[in-house]
Amino acid sequence: MSIPTAGANPKGFHSRYIVSKTSGEPVDPDAIYFVLRVDNGGDDQLHICACQDALRTYAECAMRTNHLKQLGEELWSMLNELETEE
């Protein structure tokens, strides 16, 4: 799958970030990553809400598994803390 450039698709999905692992290990060069800003900063409240909703959905799915349950619970907790900061 080819991701369009910002010039070809300025208001759509295009590469905006460079993703790397903190361990220094290489990321899968064939993977597609999507970065969400989930804090309450930024000017576009609808965008922030959409990012938080997406992460909440991921957290809900993760909590229903054995191997991702802790991650889901941590994400859920973080999102609840962000909501109280508004």
C-alpha positions in Angstrom: 0.0 0.0 0.0 1.4 3.4 -1.0 0.7 6.3 1.4 0.3 9.6 -0.5 2.6 12.5 0.2 1.4 15.6 2.0 1.7 17.5 -1.3 -0.6 15.0 -3.1 -3.1 14.8 -0.2 -2.6 17.8 2.2 -5.8 17.2 4.2 -5.8 13.5 4.2 -3.7 10.5 5.4 0.0 10.9 4.7 3.3 10.4 6.4 3.7 13.1 9.1 6.0 11.4 11.6 9.1 9.3 11.8 8.4 6.3 14.1 11.2 4.6 15.9 11.6 2.3 18.9 13.2 3.7 22.1 15.3 0.6 22.3 17.0 1.4 19.0 15.7 -1.7 17.3 14.5 -1.1 13.8 10.8 -0.9 13.1 9.3 -3.0 10.4 9.9 -1.1 7.2 6.7 -2.6 5.6 4.5 -1.6 8.6 2.0 1.3 8.5 2.0 3.3 11.7 -0.6 6.0 12.7 0.3 8.5 15.5 -2.5 9.8 17.7 -2.2 12.9 19.9 -4.3 12.1 23.0 -3.5 15.0 25.4 -5.7 18.0 25.6 -3.3 20.3 23.8 -3.7 21.6 20.3 -6.2 23.9 18.7 -8.6 21.3 17.1 -10.9 19.9 19.8 -12.7 17.6 17.4 -9.3 16.1 16.4 -8.4 15.6 20.0 -11.7 14.0 20.8 -11.4 11.6 17.7 -7.9 10.6 18.9 -9.0 9.9 22.4 -12.1 7.9 21.2 -9.8 5.8 19.0 -7.4 5.1 21.9 -10.3 4.3 24.2 -11.6 1.8 21.6 -8.2 0.2 21.4 -7.9 0.1 25.3 -11.3 -1.6 25.5 -10.3 -4.3 23.0 -6.9 -4.8 24.7 -8.5 -5.2 28.1 -10.5 -8.2 26.7 -7.3 -10.1 26.0 -4.8 -11.8 28.3 -1.6 -10.5 26.8 -2.7 -6.8 26.3 -4.9 -6.5 29.4 -2.5 -4.5 31.5 -1.7 -2.1 28.6 -5.4 -1.6 28.0 -6.0 -0.8 31.7 -3.1 1.7 31.7 -4.4 3.4 28.6 -7.9 3.6 30.1 -6.5 5.1 33.3 -4.5 7.7 31.4 -7.5 8.7 29.3 -9.6 9.0 32.4 -7.0 11.3 34.0 -6.9 13.4 30.8 -10.7 13.8 31.0 -10.4 15.2 34.6 -7.9 17.8 33.4 -10.2 19.4 30.9 
